[in-house]
């Protein structure tokens, strides 16, 4: 069921919480798989732009099969893989300003538990 | 380190083998390779397999296949590195023989994917991505390569049609390969109008994952084969490298750094320049995978591989023929077995046994297979002596 796994990820998924290396000031998101000794949590702005994107036509069933995925370059530096939402493929382009929103990622298991996380939509207000 | 030779090779057809199990396919390839090598006694078996635990619900393929083939007296284990499993397993065999621990060992690559439906297969293939950063967001393997192609096209000025030369050349070659999954020609217009898989990648620029097994025998002494006519093939270079699984965790996602480092190290070990390579097998599940692999290995400057492909550089008769038996696109992608298929096909090229697919005078061959989006890269250089 992976419930504990998704619970562990709540900081990154709900608050876009990454880490800053206190020594180098490098910001990493999603947070590194193995925490570093100088890592401190940092909440990212959620603003960025589309670095690349694809309209997936034969995607995974649990995610709905058809969706847009992008690599989003956050203003703080990290490059993040996430779905784009509230937009059609013909309106997406590289360099497009986007912002993070919290949305349902998928339903999990026979009980249909909802997994929430970050997606990005075209920036509403400049 | 002592010299290491390839003395036998065999493969099953790549197909939807409804009537054959994983074990039957692996056994057929292993027995074929042992027969090809003149029935040597082997001391270890390295099994390359990516998806057995997920799709066939069978782990411990080393012990399992040794028992199934009556070889339980020797050691064996399975090696998983997604699409690079075959190359990584070959490296284990190379190290075992080069170190002097063993005189003669076998590598068998096997994948059995058609016992499950497409979604389950795609979920399994997506385990080669970063589970949290990528697969949990819905990324698939094809979508990951599509992200790279979209950006590559933007930076260097290519559209989807620029990648068609790879599937077209692969299909032209596979017509002559009786073991290939698809033996019909493709033309660029067909590739361009195919249904989208993950834009800008379409169905006819996407390989099909299918069942198959391939095996090679690796030894400390060369063999001239059953009729004494074969020139020895030496594994002159072997190298493995890796980078972060997630595209976003790489400083320059369009540069396959693991592929570059493993190719560079293998060429250095073999003491050959990239210009000396006569024939190559690379990961080519989509044209973009071939393009980025060619650039990483040093066959093409960054941003130029599609232009070189359009000139026929990588087709039969070109400067560097690749996918001469059809590649992933037309021979079929056997995932964990891919790296072993590549070696079997290149051995045929170096022995001059490739028939209508023969690259004239082939002496130096390069094989490279990638795991996931290039996170693991295994490169081997074969040299005919």
Interface residues (C-beta under 8 A of the other chain):
Chain A: X9 X30 X33 X51 X52 X53 X54 X55 X56 X57 X58 X59 X60 X61 X62 X63 X64 X67 X69 X70 X71 X78 X79 X80 X81 X82 X83 X89 X94 X105 X106 X115 X117
Chain B: X118 X119 X122 X123 X126 X132 X133 X134 X136 X137 X138 X139 X140 X142 X143 X146 X147 X148 X150 X151 X154 X195 X196 X197 X198 X199 X200 X201 X246 X247 X248 X249 X253
